[in-house]
Amino acid sequence: MGQDVTIWPLAKIVMPEFISICNSVIIDDFVFIMGSAKTSIGSFVHIGSFTSITGGGDFSMEDYSGLSSGIRVYTGNEDYTGSCLTNPTIPVPYRIPIRSFVHIKKHAIVGANSVILPGVVIGEGAVIGANSLVTKSCDPWTIYFGNPAKAMRRRPSEKILKLETLLRAELYDADGHYIPKANR
C-alpha cells in the first residue's frame, strides 16, 4: 500500500492480498471491492461511496482516475446462453463463470450510478456521464453518455496533461519518488 491512502472504515475490501494501491488514494465508506484477481489502483485515485467492483476478473485504475458514487464495475459474468446453470451457488461444471477485466486509464472519470460491463477499457481522459451503461471500450479523451454509452464529443487534453506535469513536479522528487504530505 502506498502513502497518503485513506480507506474509510465502512469500506469493505475482500481478499486484499490481490490488491495493490499506490499513493494519495481515497476509498469512501460503503465501497465494496472484491480483489479476486489482479486488482491495481494507481495514484491520485478516488472511489466514491456505494461503488462496487466485483466479478472475479482483473481490474485496474490508472493514476488521476475516479469513480463517482454508486458505480457498478463487473469484471466477470455468467454464461447466460442456456448451456449451463447460473449463479454463484452452482458448482463447476454445471456453472461456467466468465472472467474478464475492466481497465480505467489515466485521467478517466466515471459519473454517478454508471455500470461498466466486463471486457471494457475506458481510454485515457475519457468521461462517462452519470447513469450510463458502458458495454464497449471507450476512446481516449472522449465524453460518453447514455444507455448504452455513446460518444458525444471530444474532451481537450492539453490543460489536464499540463496540470499533471506541474503536480508531478511538486509532489515527486528528482528520482520520481512520491513525497508524502507530512514531508512537503
Contact map, one row per residue, 1 for C-alpha under 8 A:
1110100000000000000111100000000000000000000000000000000000000000000000000000000000000000000000000000000000000000000000000000000000000000000000000000000000000000000000000000000000000000
1111100000000000000011110000000000000000000000000000000000000000000000000000000000000000000000000000000000000000000000000000000000000000000000000000000000000000000000000000000000000000
1111100000000000000001110000000000000000000000000000000000000000000000000000000000000000000000000000000000000000000000000000000000000000000000000000000000000000000000000000000000010000
0111110000000000000000111000000000000000000000000000000000000000000000000000000000000000000000000000000000000000000000000000000000000000000000000000000000000000000000000000000000011000
1111111000000000000001111100000000000000000000000000000000000000000000000000000000000000000000000000000000000000000000000000000000000000000000000000000000000000000000000000000000000000
0001111100000000000000011110000000000000000000000000000000000000000000000000000000000000000000000000000000000000000000000000000000000000000000000000000000000000000000000000000000000000
0000111110100000000000001111100000000000000000000000000000000000000000000000000000000000000000000000000000000000000000000000000000000000000000000000000000000000000000000000000000000000
0000011111100000000000000111100000000000000000000000000000000000000000000000000000000000000000000000000000000000000000000000000000000000000000000000000000000000000000000000000000000000
0000001111100000000000000000100000000000000000000000000000000000000000000000000000000000000000000000000000000000000000000000000000000000000000000000000000000000000000000000000000000000
0000000111110000000000000001111000000000000000000000000000000000000000000000000000000000000000000000000000000000000000000000000000000000000000000000000000000000000000000000000000000000
0000001111111000000000000011111100000000000000000000000000000000000000000000000000000000000000000000000000000000000000000000000000000000000000000000000000000000000000000000000000000000
0000000001111100000000000000011110000000000000000000000000000000000000000000000000000000000000000000000000000000000000000000000000000000000000000000000000000000000000000000000000000000
0000000000111111000000000000001111100000000000000000000000000000000000000000000000000000000000000000000000000000000000000000000000000000000000000000000000000000000000000000000000000000
0000000000011111000000000000000111110000000000000000000000000000000000000000000000000000000000000000000000000000000000000000000000000000000000000000000000000000000000000000000000000000
0000000000001111111000000000000001110000000000000000000000000000000000000000000000000000000000000000000000000000000000000000000000000000000000000000000000000000000000000000000000000000
0000000000001111111000000000000000100000000000000000000000000000000000000000000000000000000000000000000000000000000000000000000000000000000000000000000000000000000000000000000000000000
0000000000000011111100000000000000100000000000000000000000000000000000000000000000000000000000000000000000000000000000000000000000000000000000000000000000000000000000000000000000000000
0000000000000011111100000000000000111110000000000000000000000000000000000000000000000000000000000000000000000000000000000000000000000000000000000000000000000000000000000000000000000000
0000000000000011111110000000000000100111100000000000000000000000000000000000000000000000000000000000000000000000000000000000000000000000000000000000000000000000000000000000000000000000
1000000000000000111111000000000000000011100000000000000000000000000000000000000000000000000000000000000000000000000000000000000000000000000000000000000000000000000000000000000000000000
1100000000000000001111101000000000000001111000000000000000000000000000000000000000000000000000000000000000000000000000000000000000000000000000000000000000000000000000000000000000000000
1110100000000000000111111000000000000000111000000000000000000000000000000000000000000000000000000000000000000000000000000000000000000000000000000000000000000000000000000000000000000000
1111100000000000000011111000000000000000011100000000000000000000000000000000000000000000000000000000000000000000000000000000000000000000000000000000000000000000000000000000000001000000
0111110000000000000001111100000000000000001110000000000000000000000000000000000000000000000000000000000000000000000000000000000000000000000000000000000000000000000000000000000000000000
0001111000000000000011111110000000000000011111000000000000000000000000000000000000000000000000000000000000000000000000000000000000000000000000000000000000000000000000000000000000000000
0000111100000000000000011111000000000000000111100000000000000000000000000000000000000000000000000000000000000000000000000000000000000000000000000000000000000000000000000000000000000000
0000011100100000000000001111101000000000000001111000000000000000000000000000000000000000000000000000000000000000000000000000000000000000000000000000000000000000000000000000000000000000
0000001101100000000000000111111000000000000001111000000000000000000000000000000000000000000000000000000000000000000000000000000000000000000000000000000000000000000000000000000000000000
0000001111100000000000000011111000000000000000011100000000000000000000000000000000000000000000000000000000000000000000000000000000000000000000000000000000000000000000000000000000000000
0000000001110000000000000001111100000000000000001110000000000000000000000000000000000000000000000000000000000000000000000000000000000000000000000000000000000000000000000000000000000000
0000000001111000000000000011111110000000000000111111000000000000000000000000000000000000000000000000000000000000000000000000000000000000000000000000000000000000000000000000000000000000
0000000000111100000000000000011111000000000000000111110000000000000000000000000000000000000000000000000000000000000000000000000000000000000000000000000000000000000000000000000000000000
0000000000011100000000000000001111100000000000000001110000000000000000000000000000000000000000000000000000000000000000000000000000000000000000000000000000000000000000000000000000000000
0000000000001110000000000000000111110000000000000000111100000000000000000000000000000000000000000000000000000000000000000000000000000000000000000000000000000000000000000000000000000000
0000000000001111111000000000000011111110000000000000010100000000000000000000000000000000000000000000000000000000000000000000000000000000000000000000000000000000000000000000000000000000
0000000000000110010000000000000001111110000000000000001111000000000000000000000000000000000000000000000000000000000000000000000000000000000000000000000000000000000000000000000000000000
0000000000000000010000000000000000111110000000000000000111100000000000000000000000000000000000000000000000000000000000000000000000000000000000000000000000000000000000000000000000000000
0000000000000000011000000000000000111111000000000000000011110000000000000000000000000000000000000000000000000000000000000000000000000000000000000000000000000000000000000000000000000000
0000000000000000011100000000000000111111100000000000000001110000000000000000000000000000000000000000000000000000000000000000000000000000000000000000000000000000000000000000000000000000
0000000000000000001110000000000000000111110000000000000000111100000000000000000000000000000000000000000000000000000000000000000000000000000000000000000000000000000000000000000000000000
0000000000000000001111000000000000000011111010000000000000011110000000000000000000000000000000000000000000000000000000000000000000000000000000000000000000000000000000000000000000000000
0000000000000000000011101000000000000001111110000000000000011111000000000000000000000000000000000000000000000000000000000000000000000000000000000000000000000000000000000000000000000000
0000000000000000000011111000000000000000111110000000000000000111000000000000000000000000000000000000000000000000000000000000000000000000000000000000000000000000000000000000000000000000
0000000000000000000000111100000000000000011111000000000000000011100000000000000000000000000000000000000000000000000000000000000000000000000000000000000000000000000000000000000000000000
0000000000000000000000011100000000000000111111100000000000001111110000000000000000000000000000000000000000000000000000000000000000000000000000000000000000000000000000000000000000000000
0000000000000000000000001111000000000000000111110000000000000000111100000000000000000000000000000000000000000000000000000000000000000000000000000000000000000000000000000000000000000000
0000000000000000000000000111001000000000000011111010000000000000011110000000000000000000000000000000000000000000000000000000000000000000000000000000000000000000000000000000000000000000
0000000000000000000000000011101000000000000001111110000000000000011111000000000000000000000000000000000000000000000000000000000000000000000000000000000000000000000000000000000000000000
0000000000000000000000000011111000000000000000111110000000000000000111000000000000000000000000000000000000000000000000000000000000000000000000000000000000000000000000000000000000000000
0000000000000000000000000000111100000000000000011111000000000000000011100000000000000000000000000000000000000000000000000000000000000000000000000000000000000000000000000000000000000000
0000000000000000000000000000011100000000000000111111100000000000001111111000000000000000000000000000000000000000000000000000000000000000000000000000000000000000000000000000000000000000
0000000000000000000000000000001110000000000000000111110000000000000001111000000000000000000000000000000000000000000000000000000000000000000000000000000000000000000000000000000000000000
0000000000000000000000000000000111000000000000000011111000000000000000011110000000000000000000000000000000000000000000000000000000000000000000000000000000000000000000000000000000000000
0000000000000000000000000000000111100000000000000001111110000000000000001111000000000000000000000000000000000000000000000000000000000000000000000000000000000000000000000000000000000000
0000000000000000000000000000000001010000000000000000111110000000000000000111100000000000000000000010000000000000000000000000000000000000000000000000000000000000000000000000000000000000
0000000000000000000000000000000001111000000000000000011111000000000000000011000000000000000000000011000000000000000000000000000000000000000000000000000000000000000000000000000000000000
0000000000000000000000000000000000011100000000000000011111100000000000000011000000000000000000000011110000000000000000000000000000000000000000000000000000000000000000000000000000000000
0000000000000000000000000000000000011110000000000000000111110000000000000010000000000000000000000001110000000000000000000000000000000000000000000000000000000000000000000000000000000000
0000000000000000000000000000000000001111000000000000000011111000000000000010000000000000000000000000111000000000000000000000000000000000000000000000000000000000000000000000000000000000
0000000000000000000000000000000000000111110000000000000001111100000000000000000000000000000000000000011100000000000000000000000000000000000000000000000000000000000000000000000000000000
0000000000000000000000000000000000000001110010000000000000111110100000000000000000000000000000000000001111000000000000000000000000000000000000000000000000000000000000000000000000000000
0000000000000000000000000000000000000001111010000000000000011111100000000000000000000000000000000000000111100000000000000000000000000000000000000000000000000000000000000000000000000000
0000000000000000000000000000000000000000111110000000000000001111100000000000000000000000000000000000000011100000000000000000000000000000000000000000000000000000000000000000000000000000
0000000000000000000000000000000000000000011110000000000000000111110000000000000000000000000000000000000001110000000000000000000000000000000000000000000000000000000000000000000000000000
0000000000000000000000000000000000000000000111000000000000001111111000000000000000000000000000000000000111111000000000000000000000000000000000000000000000000000000000000000000000000000
0000000000000000000000000000000000000000000011110000000000000001111100000000000000000000000000000000000000111100000000000000000000000000000000000000000000000000000000000000000000000000
0000000000000000000000000000000000000000000001110010000000000000111110100000000000000000000000000000000000001111000000000000000000000000000000000000000000000000000000000000000000000000
0000000000000000000000000000000000000000000001111010000000000000011111100000000000000000000000000000000000001111100000000000000000000000000000000000000000000000000000000000000000000000
0000000000000000000000000000000000000000000000111110000000000000001111100000000000000000000000000000000000000011100000000000000000000000000000000000000000000000000000000000000000000000
0000000000000000000000000000000000000000000000011111000000000000000111110000000000000000000000000000000000000001110000000000000000000000000000000000000000000000000000000000000000000000
0000000000000000000000000000000000000000000000000111000000000000001111111000000000000000000000000000000000000111111100000000000000000000000000000000000000000000000000000000000000000000
0000000000000000000000000000000000000000000000000011100000000000000001111100000000000000000000000000000000000000111100000000000000000000000000000000000000000000000000000000000000000000
0000000000000000000000000000000000000000000000000011110000000000000000111110000000000000000000000000010000000000001111000000000000000000000000000000000000000000000000000000000000000000
0000000000000000000000000000000000000000000000000000111000000000000000011111100000000000000000000000010000000000001111000000000000000000000000000000000000000000000000000000000000000000
0000000000000000000000000000000000000000000000000000111111100000000000001111100000000000000000000011110000000000000011100000000000000000000000000000000000000000000000000000000000000000
0000000000000000000000000000000000000000000000000000011110000000000000000111110000000000000000001111100000000000000011000000000000000000000000000000000000000000000000000000000000000000
0000000000000000000000000000000000000000000000000000001000000000000000000111111000000000000000001110000000000000000001000000000000000000000000000000000000000000000000000000000000000000
0000000000000000000000000000000000000000000000000000000000000000000000000001111100000110000000111100000000000000000000000000000000000000000000000000000000000000000000000000000000000000
0000000000000000000000000000000000000000000000000000000000000000000000000000111111110100000000111100000000000000000000000000000000000000000000000000000000000000000000000000000000000000
0000000000000000000000000000000000000000000000000000000000000000000000000000011111110100000000000000000000000000000000000000000000000000000000000000000000000000000000000000000000000000
0000000000000000000000000000000000000000000000000000000000000000000000000000001111110000000000000000000000000000000000000000000000000000000000000000000000000000000000000000000000000000
0000000000000000000000000000000000000000000000000000000000000000000000000000001111111000000000000000000000000000000000000000000000000000000000000000000000000000000000000000000000000000
0000000000000000000000000000000000000000000000000000000000000000000000000000001111111000000000000000000000000000000000000000000000000000000000000000000000000000000000000000000000000000
0000000000000000000000000000000000000000000000000000000000000000000000000000001111111100000001110000000000000000000000000000000000000000000000000000000000000000000000000000000000000000
0000000000000000000000000000000000000000000000000000000000000000000000000000000001111110010001110000000000000000000000000000000000000000000000000000000000000000000000000000000000000000
0000000000000000000000000000000000000000000000000000000000000000000000000000011100011111010000110000000000000000000000000000000000000000000000000000000000000000000000000000000000000000
0000000000000000000000000000000000000000000000000000000000000000000000000000010000001111110000100000000000000000000000000000000000000000000000000000000000000000000000000000000000000000
0000000000000000000000000000000000000000000000000000000000000000000000000000000000000111111000000000000000000000000000000000000000000000000000000000000000000000000000000000000000000000
0000000000000000000000000000000000000000000000000000000000000000000000000000000000000011111000000000000000000000000000000000000000000000000000000000000000000000000000000000000000000000
0000000000000000000000000000000000000000000000000000000000000000000000000000000000001111111101100000000000000000000000000000000000000000000000000000000000000000000000000000000000000000
0000000000000000000000000000000000000000000000000000000000000000000000000000000000000001111111100000000000000000000000000000000000000000000000000000000000000000000000000000000000000000
0000000000000000000000000000000000000000000000000000000000000000000000000000000000000000011111110000000000000000000000000000000000000000000000000000000000000000000000000000000000000000
0000000000000000000000000000000000000000000000000000000000000000000000000000000000000000001111110000000000000000000000000000000000000000000000000000000000000000000000000000000000000000
0000000000000000000000000000000000000000000000000000000000000000000000000000000000011000011111110000000000000000000000000000000000000000000000000000000000000000000000000000000000000000
0000000000000000000000000000000000000000000000000000000000000000000000000000011000011110011111111000000000000000000000000000000000000000000000000000000000000000000000000000000000000000
0000000000000000000000000000000000000000000000000000000000000000000000000000011000011100000111111100000000000000000000000000000000000000000000000000000000000000000000000000000000000000
0000000000000000000000000000000000000000000000000000000000000000000000000001111000000000000000111110000000000000000000000000000000000000000000000000000000000000000000000000000000000000
0000000000000000000000000000000000000000000000000000000000000000000000000001111000000000000000011111000000000000000000000000000000000000000000000000000000000000000000000000000000000000
0000000000000000000000000000000000000000000000000000001110000000000000000011100000000000000000001111100000000000000001000000000000000000000000000000000000000000000000000000000000000000
0000000000000000000000000000000000000000000000000000000111000000000000000011000000000000000000000111110000000000000001100000000000000000000000000000000000000000000000000000000000000000
0000000000000000000000000000000000000000000000000000000011100000000000000011000000000000000000000011111000000000000001110000000000000000000000000000000000000000000000000000000000000000
0000000000000000000000000000000000000000000000000000000011110000000000001110000000000000000000000001111100000000000111111000000000000000000000000000000000000000000000000000000000000000
0000000000000000000000000000000000000000000000000000000000111000000000000000000000000000000000000000111110000000000000011100000000000000000000000000000000000000000000000000000000000000
0000000000000000000000000000000000000000000000000000000000011100100000000000000000000000000000000000011111010000000000001111000000000000000000000000000000000000000000000000000000000000
0000000000000000000000000000000000000000000000000000000000001110100000000000000000000000000000000000001111110000000000001111100000000000000000000000000000000000000000000000000000000000
0000000000000000000000000000000000000000000000000000000000001111100000000000000000000000000000000000000111110000000000000011100000000000000000000000000000000000000000000000000000000000
0000000000000000000000000000000000000000000000000000000000000111110000000000000000000000000000000000000011111000000000000001110000000000000000000000000000000000000000000000000000000000
0000000000000000000000000000000000000000000000000000000000000001110000000000000000000000000000000000000111111100000000000111111000000000000000000000000000000000000000000000000000000000
0000000000000000000000000000000000000000000000000000000000000000111100000000000000000000000000000000000000111110000000000000111100000000000000000000000000000000000000000000000000000000
0000000000000000000000000000000000000000000000000000000000000000011100100000000000000000000000000000000000011111010000000000001111000000000000000000000000000000000000000000000000000000
0000000000000000000000000000000000000000000000000000000000000000001110100000000000000000000000000000000000001111110000000000001111110000000000000000000000000000000000000000000000000000
0000000000000000000000000000000000000000000000000000000000000000001111100000000000000000000000000000000000000111110000000000000011100000000000000000000000000000000000000000000000000000
0000000000000000000000000000000000000000000000000000000000000000000111110000000000000000000000000000000000000011111000000000000001110000000000000000000000000000000000000000000000000000
0000000000000000000000000000000000000000000000000000000000000000000001110000000000000000000000000000000000000111111100000000000111111100000000000000000000000000000000000000000000000000
0000000000000000000000000000000000000000000000000000000000000000000000111100000000000000000000000000000000000000111110000000000000111100000000000000000000000000000000000000000000000000
0000000000000000000000000000000000000000000000000000000000000000000000111100000000000000000000000000010000000000011111010000000000001110000000000000000000000000000000000000000000000000
0000000000000000000000000000000000000000000000000000000000000000000000001111000000000000000000000000010000000000001111110000000000001111000000000000000000000000000000000000000000000000
0000000000000000000000000000000000000000000000000000000000000000000000001111100000000000000000000011110000000000000111110000000000000010000000000000000000000000000000000000000000000000
0000000000000000000000000000000000000000000000000000000000000000000000000010000000000000000000000001110000000000000011111000000000000001100000000000000000000000000000000000000000000000
0000000000000000000000000000000000000000000000000000000000000000000000000000000000000000000000000000111000000000000111111100000000000111110000000000000000000000000000000000000000000000
0000000000000000000000000000000000000000000000000000000000000000000000000000000000000000000000000000011110000000000000111110000000000001110000000000000000000000000000000000000000000000
0000000000000000000000000000000000000000000000000000000000000000000000000000000000000000000000000000001110010000000000011111010000000000111100000000000000000000000000000000000000000000
0000000000000000000000000000000000000000000000000000000000000000000000000000000000000000000000000000000111010000000000001111110000000000111110000000000000000000000000000000000000000000
0000000000000000000000000000000000000000000000000000000000000000000000000000000000000000000000000000000111110000000000000111110000000000001110000000000000000000000000000000000000000000
0000000000000000000000000000000000000000000000000000000000000000000000000000000000000000000000000000000011111000000000000011111000000000000111000000000000101000000000000000000000000000
0000000000000000000000000000000000000000000000000000000000000000000000000000000000000000000000000000000000111000000000000111111100000000011111110000000000100000000000000000000000000000
0000000000000000000000000000000000000000000000000000000000000000000000000000000000000000000000000000000000011110000000000000111110000000000011110000000000000000000000000000000000000000
0000000000000000000000000000000000000000000000000000000000000000000000000000000000000000000000000000000000001110010000000000011111010000000000111000100000000000000000000000000000000000
0000000000000000000000000000000000000000000000000000000000000000000000000000000000000000000000000000000000000111010000000000001111110000000000111100000000000000000000000000000000000000
0000000000000000000000000000000000000000000000000000000000000000000000000000000000000000000000000000000000000111110000000000000111110000000000001000000000000000000000000000000000000000
0000000000000000000000000000000000000000000000000000000000000000000000000000000000000000000000000000000000000011111000000000000011111000000000001110000000000000000000000000000000000000
0000000000000000000000000000000000000000000000000000000000000000000000000000000000000000000000000000000000000010111000000000000111111100000000001111100000000000000000000000000000000000
0000000000000000000000000000000000000000000000000000000000000000000000000000000000000000000000000000000000000000011110000000000000111110000000000111100000000000000000000000000000000000
0000000000000000000000000000000000000000000000000000000000000000000000000000000000000000000000000000000000000000011110010000000000011111100000000011100000000000000000000000000000000000
0000000000000000000000000000000000000000000000000000000000000000000000000000000000000000000000000000000000000000000111010000000000001111100000000001100000000000000000000000000000000000
0000000000000000000000000000000000000000000000000000000000000000000000000000000000000000000000000000000000000000000010111000000000000111110000000000000000000000000000000000000000000000
0000000000000000000000000000000000000000000000000000000000000000000000000000000000000000000000000000000000000000000000111110000000000111111000000000000000000000000000000000000000000000
0000000000000000000000000000000000000000000000000000000000000000000000000000000000000000000000000000000000000000000000011110010000000001111101010000001000000000000000000000000000000000
0000000000000000000000000000000000000000000000000000000000000000000000000000000000000000000000000000000000000000000000000111010000000000111111000000000000000000000000000000000000000000
0000000000000000000000000000000000000000000000000000000000000000000000000000000000000000000000000000000000000000000000000111110000000000011111000000000000000000000000000000000000000000
0000000000000000000000000000000000000000000000000000000000000000000000000000000000000000000000000000000000000000000000000011111000000000001111100000000001111000000000000000000000000000
0000000000000000000000000000000000000000000000000000000000000000000000000000000000000000000000000000000000000000000000000000111000000000011111110000001111100000000000000000000000000000
0000000000000000000000000000000000000000000000000000000000000000000000000000000000000000000000000000000000000000000000000000011110000000000011111000001111100000000000000000000000000000
0000000000000000000000000000000000000000000000000000000000000000000000000000000000000000000000000000000000000000000000000000011110000000010001111100111110000000000000000000000000000000
0000000000000000000000000000000000000000000000000000000000000000000000000000000000000000000000000000000000000000000000000000000111110000000000111111111100000000000000000000000000000000
0000000000000000000000000000000000000000000000000000000000000000000000000000000000000000000000000000000000000000000000000000000010111000000000011111110000000000000000000000000000000000
0000000000000000000000000000000000000000000000000000000000000000000000000000000000000000000000000000000000000000000000000000000000111100000000001111110000000000000000000000000000000000
0000000000000000000000000000000000000000000000000000000000000000000000000000000000000000000000000000000000000000000000000000000000011110000000001111110000000000000000000000000000000000
0000000000000000000000000000000000000000000000000000000000000000000000000000000000000000000000000000000000000000000000000000000100011110000000011111111000000000000000000000000000000000
0000000000000000000000000000000000000000000000000000000000000000000000000000000000000000000000000000000000000000000000000000000000000000000000011111111100000000000000000000000000000000
0000000000000000000000000000000000000000000000000000000000000000000000000000000000000000000000000000000000000000000000000000000000000000010001111000111110000000000000000000000000000000
0000000000000000000000000000000000000000000000000000000000000000000000000000000000000000000000000000000000000000000000000000000000000000000001111000011111000000000000000000000000000000
0000000000000000000000000000000000000000000000000000000000000000000000000000000000000000000000000000000000000000000000000000000000000000000001110000001111100000000000000000000000000000
0000000000000000000000000000000000000000000000000000000000000000000000000000000000000000000000000000000000000000000000000000000000000000000011100000000111110000000000000000000000000000
0000000000000000000000000000000000000000000000000000000000000000000000000000000000000000000000000000000000000000000000000000110000000000000011100000000011111000000000000000000000000000
0000000000000000000000000000000000000000000000000000000000000000000000000000000000000000000000000000000000000000000000000000000000000000000010000000000001111111000000000000000000000000
0000000000000000000000000000000000000000000000000000000000000000000000000000000000000000000000000000000000000000000000000000100000000000000010000000000000111111100000000000000000000000
0000000000000000000000000000000000000000000000000000000000000000000000000000000000000000000000000000000000000000000000000000000000000000000000000000000000011111110000000000000000000000
0000000000000000000000000000000000000000000000000000000000000000000000000000000000000000000000000000000000000000000000000000000000000000000000000000000000011111111000000000000000000000
0000000000000000000000000000000000000000000000000000000000000000000000000000000000000000000000000000000000000000000000000000000000000000000000000000000000011111111100000000000000000000
0000000000000000000000000000000000000000000000000000000000000000000000000000000000000000000000000000000000000000000000000000000000000000000000000000000000001111111110000000000000000000
0000000000000000000000000000000000000000000000000000000000000000000000000000000000000000000000000000000000000000000000000000000000000000000000000000000000000111111111000000000000000000
0000000000000000000000000000000000000000000000000000000000000000000000000000000000000000000000000000000000000000000000000000000000000000000000000000000000000011111111100000000000000000
0000000000000000000000000000000000000000000000000000000000000000000000000000000000000000000000000000000000000000000000000000000000000000000000000000000000000001111111110000000000000000
0000000000000000000000000000000000000000000000000000000000000000000000000000000000000000000000000000000000000000000000000000000000000000000000000000000000000000111111111000000000000000
0000000000000000000000000000000000000000000000000000000000000000000000000000000000000000000000000000000000000000000000000000000000000000000000000000000000000000011111111100000000000000
0000000000000000000000000000000000000000000000000000000000000000000000000000000000000000000000000000000000000000000000000000000000000000000000000000000000000000001111111110000000000000
0000000000000000000000000000000000000000000000000000000000000000000000000000000000000000000000000000000000000000000000000000000000000000000000000000000000000000000111111111000000000000
0000000000000000000000000000000000000000000000000000000000000000000000000000000000000000000000000000000000000000000000000000000000000000000000000000000000000000000011111111100000000000
0000000000000000000000000000000000000000000000000000000000000000000000000000000000000000000000000000000000000000000000000000000000000000000000000000000000000000000001111111100000000000
0000000000000000000000000000000000000000000000000000000000000000000000000000000000000000000000000000000000000000000000000000000000000000000000000000000000000000000000111111100001110001
0000000000000000000000000000000000000000000000000000000000000000000000000000000000000000000000000000000000000000000000000000000000000000000000000000000000000000000000011111111111100000
0000000000000000000000000000000000000000000000000000000000000000000000000000000000000000000000000000000000000000000000000000000000000000000000000000000000000000000000001111111111100000
0000000000000000000000000000000000000000000000000000000000000000000000000000000000000000000000000000000000000000000000000000000000000000000000000000000000000000000000000001111110000000
0000000000000000000000000000000000000000000000000000000000000000000000000000000000000000000000000000000000000000000000000000000000000000000000000000000000000000000000000001111110000000
0000000000000000000000000000000000000000000000000000000000000000000000000000000000000000000000000000000000000000000000000000000000000000000000000000000000000000000000000001111111000000
0000000000000000000000000000000000000000000000000000000000000000000000000000000000000000000000000000000000000000000000000000000000000000000000000000000000000000000000000001111111100000
0000000000000000000000100000000000000000000000000000000000000000000000000000000000000000000000000000000000000000000000000000000000000000000000000000000000000000000000000011100111110000
0000000000000000000000000000000000000000000000000000000000000000000000000000000000000000000000000000000000000000000000000000000000000000000000000000000000000000000000000011100011111011
0011000000000000000000000000000000000000000000000000000000000000000000000000000000000000000000000000000000000000000000000000000000000000000000000000000000000000000000000010000001111111
0001000000000000000000000000000000000000000000000000000000000000000000000000000000000000000000000000000000000000000000000000000000000000000000000000000000000000000000000000000000111111
0000000000000000000000000000000000000000000000000000000000000000000000000000000000000000000000000000000000000000000000000000000000000000000000000000000000000000000000000000000000011111
0000000000000000000000000000000000000000000000000000000000000000000000000000000000000000000000000000000000000000000000000000000000000000000000000000000000000000000000000000000000111111
0000000000000000000000000000000000000000000000000000000000000000000000000000000000000000000000000000000000000000000000000000000000000000000000000000000000000000000000000010000000111111
